[in-house]
Amino acid sequence: MTKTVAVIGGGPAGLMAAEILAQAGQTVTVYEQKPSLGRKFLMAGRGGLNLTHSEEFEKFLPRYGAAEKFMTPLIESFTPQMLRAWADDLGQETFIGTSGRVFPKMFKASPLLRAWLLRLEKLGVQFKLNHHWLGWRENNLIFKYENKEVAVAADAVLLALGGASWPRLGSDGAWTEILQNKKIEIMPLRPANCGFQINWSDIFKNKYAGQPVKSVALLFNGIRVPGEIMITQGGIEGGPVYALSTALRDAIAQYGSAELAVDLRPDMTEEQLTKALQRPRAALSFTNYLRKAISLSSPAIGLLLEQPNRAELGRYSPPQLAALLKSVPLTLTGTSHIERAISTAGGIALSELDNGLMLKKLPGVFAAGEMLDWEAPTGGYLLQGCFATGAAAAHGIINFLN
């Protein structure tokens, strides 16, 4: 018999679950607190929607770090290849970029989301927008809608409310208190794929905030990540920073700070730099000398001059300067605010869930997506995890209802 399922949260995890449930013949209603669906999904696609990654599972699964064991069966049940086939079936053909990342050929999220919502409407999924979830009362779900409380009964519930990053898009973390009142263990929400704070000098931040430092490599704990970083008023952001963010965040939590090293010329060896820096300086200033001798950009020179001993750098020998250029130390004092992070770590403790992603203490209530205690780097791993947990929760609900 057809049962009713309430999906709370209109992001990728919730919508994927709604699709699978509707295809199984269930009556599905998606409740979203914002005026439209998939807002964070759309923002993720502003620079090109990175749906998943094409690398082999031996490399793919360890990207989930401490949650690898938990995530492995979920992703094996909804693989990157299955996600690509799903997108193709929506008329949004995908391709593999040079980095191995997978994108829609349209390179945008909006066409995919429109096609997806049309499919869901044809499957009979209903959408209730501007419905803010308040919790339960007498076994009914309670929503705030137009300054009124609305009670909803459902045979099963899926919570897909996101983490706590970009709250203006809907994921504000307000659900943590509701679930804690139900004795569900919640691991503290922390920024992931985030920027970091650095105590820049006023001169440096006023001159370079908002500018990129291109073609560098970051080094931390033996891990080297090339790419481009962005200078902010309070620190740094960018792809290589996000890739190292878990290790950096945990080091700051343990030691109070973390030292990140920047290779300002990763395309040159230390020996090549030493040879180039033996060029006579003549009457050139130190900064102009670096520009002419090794083509160092102005923001990169500014980064180098943020060292406490900046006044002595002009007297460094070529080997000394070359060594510094290959490993410029930056002291990170904290993470950027969680509201500015791409994603969040923490959430519902994985021990609270059964194999179908049902909360053991709340029979009939399931959870998926970023509100679970897993994290992953950017590069397609985040969205793959959201889609896979949404699919797994949908199958868990179907088994529960049957």
Buried (B, 14 or more C-beta within 10 A) or exposed (E): EEBBBBBBBBBBBBBBBBBBBBEBBBBBBBBBBBEBBBBBBBBBBEEBBBBBBBBEEEEBBEBBBEBBEBBBEBBEEBBBEBBBEBBEEBEBEBEBBEEBBBBBEBBBBBBBBEBBBEBBEEBEBEBBBBBBBBBBEEEEBBBBBEEEEBEBEBBBBBBBBBBBBBBEBBBBBBBBEBBEEEEBEBBEBBBBBBBBBBEBEEEBBEBBBEBBBEBBBBBBEEEEBBBEBBBBEBBBBBBBBBBBBBBBBEBBEEEEBBEBBBBBBBEBEBEEBBEBBEEEBEEBEBBEBBBBBBEBBBBBBBBBBBBEEEEEBEEBEBBBBBBBBBEBEBBBBBBBEBBBBBBBBBBBEBEBBEEBBBBEEBEBBBBBBBBBBBBBBBBBBBBBBBBBBBBBBBBBBBEBBE
